[in-house]
Amino acid sequence: MSNVNLFLGIGGTGSKAVENFIHVCFSGLGPSNVWLGMVDQDSANGNVAKTKATLDHYIELRNELKTKGKNFFSDEVGLLKTKITYTQNNYCWCPLEGTNPSLHELFSYDLMNEKLQDIADVLYDPNEEFQLPLDEGFRARPSIGAAAMLSRIQQNNPFWKDVFEAIESAKSGNSVKIFLSSSIFGGTGAAGFPSIARVIRRMAEQEGLSQNIQIGGCLMLPYFSFPKPPEEEEGLVGYSDSFIEQSKGALDYYHRIFGVEEKHIFNQLYVMGWDPLIPLDQFEKGGNKQINPPLLPELYSALAAAKFFNEDKTGSGIYHIASDQSGTINWSDIPEINDNENFVRKQIAQTIRFSLASKEIYMPALLDNWSNIKSEAWFKKLFNKAGLQIKDQDDNKESIALINGYCETYLKWIADMILFSEFEGLSQNLIQAELFANKKNETGNTSVFLDERLPDHKLKLFSKIIHGVKATDLSNIFYDLNDTKGNSNATGLGLFIEELYKSSDVKGVIQ
């Protein structure tokens, strides 16, 4: 029997958790397979679209490098080992898709009898909440989101059909693991997290499958803040000043349902908070302009999911992790996903080195004329051995560009996460992202840019990218590639990618 893994990101923070998880999978930290989905009433949300683009890029790249008989390398390498799937044409479930309703219309308020209307008026402000257009989300109002969401979960919806079919597969003996991630201080996430978990658990119980269905989750407490919205946007929008108050109310509710009324919904539940809050300098109420950068706390959510999926037997209990140095994040503060010491650091460090060596040295050479590198020892050993000749360059340019593009996306994710998370109240001793990226403030908005090509003085600092490890430099990767025997079952471009990735595991001294 096999393991079936599903990851649901709920709301804006949930979509960012999915994006982080994709990059965690690229780093070789994910399970063998996972189905990814997002839930957001604001289906035009910029973070949802960004995550979808990353998801498609990952899948396309993996298909390109995991096709036996063409470009292929083994899952034992780690890179891209996770097979990711999603519901085609329905990657993000929008509860009220195709409409711009209000609760007034959703509940057919005008058709209610007088007593039901009175109850609705007590539960929701008739002049504001009941009339709120819902096309751009639930505006940090989980009570509105819960009502809308529960009324729309249906088995004939393609998105939910995949979820329920996965649950049904437990009847064949499959172990099914479902992980949910959301914030507790928003609208869609705070509403959907408990509602969806309860629906899944109740279905499992009704089908007699509770023993084979495991549910995990990560709730994000407030971890960032943003400026007060402009006057024309004020009203029923999210305010970071109210995040703590909203979280207190939500935690009390969650304690009541998960700790008292229905204790066994989750097999594992992670709660992640951050103090002080990471300041962002831009406010968007929703829509395609809302593209918040990845932040360090979201990496914890992705690693929690990786730990949940990779465990043979899901442990129970209460786990704690906290910074051992106030105001500074070290590698010792990053949780491990298994019993291998420094495994997360090793995988992320190796993938950063691989991506940077690819972007700066090898992919530009391979995108240029192969005649210029045909005499290089690494080219003759890894390309000629794989049956690739100079005449095959045009046939492989698209694949090489795809690899190069994802390496840039991965490095941009790292740079955003590190540089946007650093501020006066927080520093980090994880990754020196400033060695390959720059943070700039233009017209009041902060942006992070990758260096188009690294200058020599930055390339010479390659060995110092990862804090806590004094590693060898880019020249050692070059020498290692030249000396490689290339003894593997990899084929096509897969042979070069495998050897470059292995060579990027630069052995260093732990400081």
ABEGO torsion letter per residue (X at the ends): XBBBBBBBBBEAAAAAAAAAAAAAAAAGABBABBBBBBBBABAABAAAAAAAAAAAAAAAAAAAAABBGBBBBBAAAGBGABBBBBBBGAABBBABBGBBBBAAAAAGAAABBAAAAAAAAAABBAAAAAABBAAAEAGGBAAAAAAAAAAABBAABAAAAAAAAAAAAAAAGBBBBBBBBBBAABAAAAAAAAAAAAAAAAAAAAAGAAAABBBBBBBBBBABBBBBBBAAABEBBBBAAAAAAAAAAAAAAAAAAAAAABAAABABBBBBBBOBBBBBABBBAEEAABBBBBBAAAAAAAAAAAAAAABABBBBEBBBBBBABBGBBBAAABBBABABBGAAAAAAAAAAAAAAAAAAAAAAAAABBAAAAAABAAAAAAAAAAGBBAAAAAAAAAAAAAAAAAAAAAAAAAAAAAAAABBAABBBBABBAAAABBBBBBGGBBBBBBBABBBAAAAAAAAAABBGBBBBBAAAAAAAAAABAGBBABBEAAAAAAAAAAAABBBBBBX
